[in-house]
């Protein structure tokens, strides 16, 4: 396809996610006060962006739920580092806290019932999410495993989850204190390789 610019402006912007139906893009943008706000851009019709969430804090890494109704994101609104919050795609400014003790880079399970995120110490956590009408409840939170790369810096998402939620792929940092730098391995037909993994 042909490359097409979707947004304009002189402020830094970072891609968040696209809705499951492909009709909505959510992204973060640095504001005039140097905070970071969440924006929604319809990918059909007029394509006029609107602010989803405006706070004096850094709101980033937005991820739209598979049912298209909620946005998970990281924010430093607590004053204790970044935590994970949820807000409805419809707007209204309501925020629901998910994590306690640090949270970065949220990803949804395909059924919108779990939210995965990286805890400050590098563990991957899963929070149970129950939607009740226009509100939600955060249930049990459990740490799944450790070893996820530090989330400081520009490397973006360092993990993903399979469609059925049973497996994760995690980028692992390599210790370069000794020996030659690691090589790069190209795996062709990787979906075929994954289909052979038990």
N, C-alpha and C positions, 0 to 999 in steps of 0.2 A: 503494500500500500504506500501511499504518499504521506510523508510527514506533515502534520498540521499543528500549528500552535493553538493551544486551547485557552490559555490565560495570558493576560498582559499585566503590566505594572512594573514599578521600579523596586519592589520589595521582594526579598528572597521568598521562594515558595518551595514546598516539598510535597511530593506525591504521597497520598495516603492509600486509598483503595478505590476500587470501582464497584458499584453495586452489582449483585448477582445477575440482574437483568440487563446490565451494561448501559443503563440510562443515566447514571449519576456518578460523578467523580467527587471525591472528598479530598481536600488537601489542607495543609497548614501554610500560613503566610505570616511573615513578620509584620507587625503593626507599626504605626508611627511612633508609638511609645516603646518600641523594641520588645514588646511581648510577642507571643505567637498565638494567632487565632485560627480557628477552624472554619473553612469555607466549603460550600457545596456548589458544584457546577453541573447543571443539567447538560447531558450530552445530546439532547434532542431539542427541537424547537428553538427558542430565543437564545439559549446558552448564556443567560445572565447569571453570574455568580451571586450568591447571597451568603452572608455570614451566618454560620451555624452557632458558633459560640464565641463570645467576646469576653475575655477576662484580662486583668492586668498581669497574668501569669503566662508561663510557657505551656501551651497546649499543643501536643504533637503526636505523631504516629497514629493518625486516625485509621480505624478499621471498621468498615460497615459489616453488620451481621448478615449472615446468609439469608435471613428472612427480610432484610432490607429495612428494618425498623429501628435499629439501634446503632450507635457509633461508640466503639471503645477507643480510648485514647490515653496517653500519658500526660500528666500535668504536675507542676510543682506548686499547686495551690495550697497544699498542706503546710508548706514552709519547712518540711523535713525531707526534701528530695522529691523525686518523681514517684507518683503512685498512679494506679490505673483507675479510670472513671468511665462511666457510661452516660450517654445523653441520647434522647430520642432524635431520629433523623428529622422529624417534623419541627424541631426547634423548641423554643420555650425556655431554654436556659436551665432546665432541671439537670442536676448532676447526681449520680449515684456512685458512691465510693465502692471499689472492688477490693483493692489490695491494701494491706497495712504492713509496713516494713519494706517498702520499695517495690516498684513495678515499672517495666519498660516493654515496649514493642508487643502490644497485644495482638493475638490472632484468635479467630473464632473457630469452634468446631463446626462441621457442616450442618448440624442440626440446631445451631444457636443455643444449645443447652450448656455448653462449657466455653470458658474463655481462658486461653493459655497466655502466659506472659513470663518474662524473665524477671526474677527477683534480683535485688541489688547484689547479692553474693554470687550470682551466676547460676542459681538453680532455676529449673523450669517449673512453673506452678500451673495448676488448673483450678479454676473457680467454677462451681456449679451456678448456673443462672436460670432462674424461673421467672417467666413473664406472666404477670397477672393484669390483664387489661392494658392500661397505659402506665403501669408501674412495674417494677421488677424486684426480685429478692435475690441477694447473693447468698448462696448456701455454703457448703463445705469447700474449703480451699485446701488443696494438698500439694505438696512438693513432689514432683515426679522423678526428677533426676538432676544431677549437677553437671558441671563442666561446660555450660554454655558460655561462649566468649563474653568478656567484659562488654558492657553495653555503652561504655563511654567512647565517644568518637563517631566518625561519619560512616562506619561500615554498614549501617542499615540493619535489616533483619538478618539474623544469623541462624535462623531455624525456620522450618515449615512442618506442617502436619499433613498426613495422608487424608484422602477424602473420608475414609471410614474412621479416622481418629485413632487408629491402633498403632501407628508408627510415626516417628519423627525423623527428619533429616537435620543435622546440626553441623554448621561450619565449625571446625576445630582449629584453634590457633596452634602453630607449630613452634616448638622451642628451638631457637636458632643459636643457642649459646655454643654449640659445638658442631663441627663438621660443615659441610657445604649446605647452601640453601636448598630447600626441597624443590623437586621438579614439579612440573604440572602434568597431571594425568587427564587425558581426554577419554571419556567413556561415550562411545557411540551406541545408539539404540538402547539408551538407559531405561526407557519404559519396559523393554523386553527383558532386560536384566532384572529389574524390580519384580517382574511377574514370576521369576523363578525363586525369589526369596520366600522361605516359609513364613 
